[in-house]
Amino acid sequence: MKLKTILLTVGVVSTLTSSIQATEIGEVLFDAKCASCHIKTRPSDFSTLVAPPIMGVMRHVKMQYKTREDAVKFIAEYTLNPQRDKAVCMPQKIKRFGLMPSQKENVSMAELVTIGGWMYDNFPSANLQGNQQGKKCNKYNTCKTKKQKPKKVQSSSQFLISSGMPHMTKIVKQNWDNTVLNLSETQKKKLLVVRGATMQSVMHITPQIKKLEKKITIMAMQGESPQKLNPMVDQLSQLKAEATKVHIRCIYDTNNILTKKQMEFLSK
Ligand code: HEC
């Protein structure tokens, strides 16, 4: 579910601001200076990328440079002075995105050493390197298979009905230019409005749900009494009901915009 990715990102950002440890300075710098172009997670929508995601970059860097020191040196030098013949990524990457603009004005050599070290230590995650089965995946969700994710307690859905109800706005988006579905311009305009409204509500409610779930879980594990926790649970169920209603509204609105045939096509 796409929402999960959004949540993960929100989660990462919020843990970041709350606890900036020394080892994370590299990440803070990366976020400030590189993340506008290089995303840290596995992309869900390749069409919106403006540069290769960093897991891909690091895979190629590590194939070319075997030690941490050499890899960091390369990253730092390339970032200050990108050159076609020095690039380690595939030529079609440069063809697609263009050569990286020099970041000389934005970042110092010292900062790049920190950033490069952090990139080296965190990307790509174990199973992308291919041979380190069982090593824990990192928090950037760059793992290929679910199996190898660390065994954490799975957080539940933000909806009351956790399976079966289709995520219409996502399905529609995936089929946006599908010639069989054949959305008209008017339909597209209306669907965008529905998508906007849905995403806005969900983005508003979901963080509250996650926060409350986390709080209840922690308090419960610390031995807090049911009397104290139950009202929080009631509040949680109210928020989840709200999210579920947004979900239902989205299905209803989409249903009204699409023809019966189009709906049938999407529910296949
Ligand atoms: C304005 C967008 C932009 C920003 C900001 C940016 N990059 Fe890039 N970067 C690119 C593009 C586009 C490519 C792919 C083309 C290329 O390799 O030159 C790339 C490629 C790379 C590569 C791979 C080079 C190779 O061998 O192919 C590295 C390493 C890299 N960037 C590091 C960084 C670091 C570190 C920062 C932050 C200090 C950064 N980039 C900021 C756009 C950007």
Residues whose N, C-alpha, C, O or C-beta is under 5 A from the ligand:
A	BS01	HEC	K33 C34 C37 V50 A51 P52 V57 I75 T79 P82 K86 A87 V88 C89 K93 I94 F97 G98 L99 M100 Q103 V107
